Amino acid sequence: MATGTTNNKKGARGFLNKCWKWGKRVFLWLFIFQFLYIILLRWVNPPVTMTQLVSWVSGHGLKRDYISSGNMSSNAKLAVIASEDQLFPDHSGFDWKSIKKAMKYNEKKPGRIRGASTISQQVAKNVFLWQGRSWIRKGLETYFTFMIETFWSKKRILEVYLNVIETGDGVFGIEAAAQEYFNKPAKSLTRQEAAMIAACLPNPKRYKVKPPSSYINFRSRVIVQQMNNLQTDPDIQKVIGTDTPVEKKKTN
């Protein structure tokens, strides 16, 4: 009996040791793969994102057309910064002040969750992860945000963001949105058109560019005002580039 028990314990330990060794190998290879994938995406556009795949599988369709930063209107770049992350050129991936404000708000009103994700965090979520709220996903989002901020440039992060964001039901990226709503390439978007697309980003399935609701009309006007205020910021000008001149504010 004692010998049989000892053999069983040795067998169990041997099995656990084998599982541990294989687990370490799998983890190591997964780490190497995701690291190389992050580096590759510094130059290559992601083949498909989880959100895009879910949209296609669930019957919502998948309209997208990846383009380079040079083929994006500077109005589009400025609009999403004004709308989503005005400190984008200055932070290292996280806007801690906004995060603290959101946490305090969510404590007071748990039924109405307010987010504080930066453009970098949204890229990490949209390119590498899935939609939803969980501590596991948030932890992975933090990791991938750190990685892209380390190995990509701000211009590249903004370029990928404008290529993968959902801009309507089954519509992804600024080029597909420009063609879908205004029948023109993204490079030709005006300030108002770019602001209307940016106004829908918090919930593109609910908020429509066309026909726009009164809320979208109001929010797009606010975004245009913010664009006017931010357009001369040298850090923002450096990020959005000079491929297309930013539309100047009209004066009477």
C-alpha positions as CSV (number, residue, x, y, z in Angstrom):
1,M,0.0,0.0,0.0
2,A,2.8,2.4,1.0
3,T,4.7,1.6,-2.2
4,G,1.7,2.1,-4.4
5,T,0.9,5.5,-2.7
6,T,4.5,6.6,-3.2
7,N,4.4,5.7,-6.8
8,N,1.2,7.5,-7.3
9,K,2.6,10.7,-5.7
10,K,5.7,10.4,-7.9
11,G,3.6,10.0,-11.0
12,A,1.4,13.0,-10.1
13,R,4.5,15.1,-9.4
14,G,6.0,14.0,-12.7
15,F,2.9,14.9,-14.6
16,L,2.7,18.3,-12.9
17,N,6.4,18.9,-13.7
18,K,5.7,18.1,-17.4
19,C,2.7,20.4,-17.5
20,W,4.7,23.2,-15.9
21,K,7.6,22.8,-18.4
22,W,5.1,22.8,-21.3
23,G,3.2,25.7,-19.8
24,K,6.5,27.8,-19.6
25,R,7.3,26.9,-23.2
26,V,3.9,27.9,-24.5
27,F,4.0,31.1,-22.5
28,L,7.5,31.9,-23.8
29,W,6.4,31.3,-27.4
30,L,3.2,33.3,-27.0
31,F,5.3,36.2,-25.5
32,I,7.8,36.1,-28.4
33,F,5.0,35.9,-31.0
34,Q,3.0,38.9,-29.6
35,F,6.2,40.9,-29.2
36,L,7.2,40.3,-32.8
37,Y,3.6,41.1,-33.8
38,I,3.7,44.4,-32.0
39,I,7.0,45.3,-33.7
40,L,5.7,44.2,-37.1
41,L,2.6,46.5,-36.8
42,R,4.9,49.5,-36.5
43,W,5.0,49.3,-40.3
44,V,2.3,46.8,-41.3
45,N,-1.5,47.3,-40.8
46,P,-3.3,44.7,-38.7
47,P,-4.9,42.1,-41.0
48,V,-8.1,42.0,-38.9
49,T,-9.2,43.0,-35.4
50,M,-11.4,41.1,-33.1
51,T,-14.1,43.8,-33.3
52,Q,-14.0,43.7,-37.2
53,L,-14.2,39.9,-37.1
54,V,-17.2,39.9,-34.7
55,S,-18.9,42.6,-36.9
56,W,-18.5,40.4,-40.0
57,V,-19.5,37.1,-38.3
58,S,-22.6,38.7,-36.7
59,G,-23.9,39.9,-40.0
60,H,-23.2,43.7,-39.6
61,G,-20.7,43.6,-42.4
62,L,-17.1,44.8,-42.7
63,K,-16.4,47.9,-44.7
64,R,-12.8,49.1,-44.4
65,D,-9.9,50.5,-46.5
66,Y,-6.6,51.0,-44.7
67,I,-4.7,54.1,-45.9
68,S,-1.5,55.8,-45.0
69,S,-1.3,58.8,-42.8
70,G,-0.5,60.9,-45.8
71,N,-3.8,60.1,-47.3
72,M,-5.7,61.3,-44.2
73,S,-6.9,64.8,-43.9
74,S,-5.2,66.7,-41.1
75,N,-8.8,67.8,-40.2
76,A,-9.6,64.1,-39.4
77,K,-6.5,63.8,-37.2
78,L,-7.2,67.0,-35.4
79,A,-10.9,66.1,-35.0
80,V,-10.3,62.8,-33.2
81,I,-7.7,64.4,-30.9
82,A,-10.1,67.2,-30.1
83,S,-12.9,64.8,-29.5
84,E,-11.2,61.8,-27.8
85,D,-7.8,62.8,-26.3
86,Q,-6.6,66.4,-26.3
87,L,-3.5,65.4,-24.4
88,F,-2.5,62.7,-26.8
89,P,0.8,64.3,-27.9
90,D,1.9,64.8,-24.3
91,H,1.1,61.7,-22.3
92,S,2.8,58.3,-22.3
93,G,-0.4,56.4,-23.0
94,F,-2.5,57.2,-19.9
95,D,-4.3,60.4,-18.9
96,W,-4.1,59.9,-15.1
97,K,-6.1,63.0,-14.2
98,S,-9.0,62.0,-16.4
99,I,-8.8,58.4,-15.1
100,K,-9.1,59.7,-11.5
101,K,-12.1,61.9,-12.5
102,A,-13.8,59.0,-14.2
103,M,-13.3,56.7,-11.1
104,K,-14.8,59.3,-8.8
105,Y,-17.7,59.8,-11.2
106,N,-18.3,56.1,-11.5
107,E,-18.3,55.7,-7.7
108,K,-21.0,58.3,-7.4
109,K,-23.1,57.1,-10.4
110,P,-22.3,53.3,-10.9
111,G,-25.2,53.0,-13.3
112,R,-23.6,55.4,-15.8
113,I,-20.1,54.3,-16.5
114,R,-17.8,57.0,-17.8
115,G,-14.5,56.0,-19.5
116,A,-11.2,57.9,-19.7
117,S,-9.4,55.9,-22.4
118,T,-6.8,57.7,-24.4
119,I,-6.3,57.1,-28.1
120,S,-3.4,54.9,-27.3
121,Q,-5.5,52.7,-25.0
122,Q,-8.2,52.5,-27.6
123,V,-5.7,51.3,-30.2
124,A,-4.4,48.7,-27.7
125,K,-8.0,47.5,-27.2
126,N,-9.2,47.6,-30.8
127,V,-6.1,46.0,-32.4
128,F,-5.1,43.3,-29.8
129,L,-8.1,42.7,-27.7
130,W,-11.9,42.3,-27.6
131,Q,-14.7,44.7,-26.5
132,G,-16.1,44.5,-23.0
133,R,-15.3,45.3,-19.5
134,S,-13.3,43.0,-17.2
135,W,-10.2,43.3,-15.1
136,I,-8.3,40.8,-17.3
137,R,-9.0,42.8,-20.4
138,K,-8.1,46.1,-18.7
139,G,-4.8,44.6,-17.5
140,L,-3.9,43.4,-21.0
141,E,-5.0,46.8,-22.4
142,T,-2.5,48.5,-20.0
143,Y,0.3,46.1,-21.1
144,F,-0.4,46.7,-24.8
145,T,-0.7,50.4,-24.4
146,F,2.7,50.5,-22.7
147,M,4.2,48.4,-25.6
148,I,2.9,50.5,-28.5
149,E,3.8,53.7,-26.7
150,T,7.3,52.3,-26.3
151,F,7.8,50.8,-29.8
152,W,5.6,52.9,-32.0
153,S,5.6,56.7,-32.7
154,K,2.7,58.9,-31.8
155,K,2.1,59.4,-35.6
156,R,1.9,55.6,-36.1
157,I,-0.5,55.2,-33.2
158,L,-2.8,57.9,-34.6
159,E,-2.6,56.4,-38.1
160,V,-3.6,52.9,-36.8
161,Y,-6.4,54.4,-34.7
162,L,-7.9,56.2,-37.7
163,N,-7.7,53.0,-39.7
164,V,-9.3,50.6,-37.2
165,I,-11.9,52.7,-35.3
166,E,-15.5,51.7,-35.8
167,T,-17.2,54.7,-37.5
168,G,-20.6,53.1,-38.1
169,D,-22.5,49.8,-38.2
170,G,-19.9,47.6,-39.9
171,V,-17.9,50.6,-41.1
172,F,-14.3,50.8,-39.9
173,G,-11.7,53.5,-40.4
174,I,-11.7,57.1,-41.6
175,E,-11.4,56.2,-45.3
176,A,-14.5,53.9,-45.3
177,A,-16.4,56.5,-43.3
178,A,-15.5,59.3,-45.7
179,Q,-16.6,57.2,-48.7
180,E,-19.8,55.9,-46.9
181,Y,-21.0,59.3,-45.6
182,F,-19.6,61.9,-47.9
183,N,-18.6,60.1,-51.1
184,K,-15.0,61.4,-51.0
185,P,-11.6,60.2,-49.9
186,A,-10.5,60.8,-46.3
187,K,-7.8,63.2,-47.6
188,S,-10.6,65.6,-48.7
189,L,-12.6,65.7,-45.5
190,T,-13.5,69.2,-44.4
191,R,-13.3,70.3,-40.8
192,Q,-17.1,69.9,-40.3
193,E,-17.2,66.5,-41.9
194,A,-14.3,65.2,-39.8
195,A,-16.0,66.6,-36.7
196,M,-19.3,64.8,-37.5
197,I,-17.4,61.5,-37.8
198,A,-15.5,62.1,-34.6
199,A,-18.8,63.0,-32.8
200,C,-20.1,59.5,-33.4
201,L,-17.0,57.6,-32.1
202,P,-18.2,57.0,-28.5
203,N,-21.0,54.8,-29.8
204,P,-21.0,54.5,-33.6
205,K,-23.8,51.9,-33.6
206,R,-26.1,54.3,-31.8
207,Y,-25.0,57.7,-33.1
208,K,-25.2,58.2,-36.9
209,V,-23.3,60.5,-39.1
210,K,-26.2,60.5,-41.6
211,P,-28.8,61.4,-40.8
212,P,-27.3,63.2,-37.8
213,S,-29.3,63.6,-34.7
214,S,-29.6,67.0,-32.9
215,Y,-27.0,65.6,-30.4
216,I,-24.5,64.9,-33.2
217,N,-25.0,68.3,-34.7
218,F,-24.4,69.9,-31.3
219,R,-21.4,67.7,-30.5
220,S,-19.8,68.3,-33.9
221,R,-20.0,72.0,-33.4
222,V,-18.3,71.7,-30.0
223,I,-15.6,69.6,-31.6
224,V,-15.0,72.2,-34.3
225,Q,-14.6,74.8,-31.6
226,Q,-12.0,72.6,-29.8
227,M,-10.2,72.1,-33.1
228,N,-10.0,75.9,-33.5
229,N,-8.5,76.1,-30.0
230,L,-6.0,73.3,-30.6
231,Q,-4.8,73.8,-34.1
232,T,-1.9,76.1,-33.2
233,D,-0.5,73.8,-30.5
234,P,3.0,72.9,-31.8
235,D,2.9,69.4,-30.2
236,I,-0.4,68.6,-32.0
237,Q,0.9,70.1,-35.2
238,K,3.9,67.8,-35.0
239,V,1.6,64.7,-34.6
240,I,-0.9,65.5,-37.3
241,G,1.8,66.4,-39.7
242,T,1.8,68.7,-42.7
243,D,0.5,66.2,-45.4
244,T,-2.7,68.3,-45.6
245,P,-2.9,71.8,-44.3
246,V,-5.4,72.2,-41.4
247,E,-8.4,74.1,-42.5
248,K,-8.1,77.6,-41.1
249,K,-10.8,79.2,-39.0
250,K,-13.0,81.6,-41.1
251,T,-13.1,85.2,-40.2
252,N,-15.5,87.8,-41.3
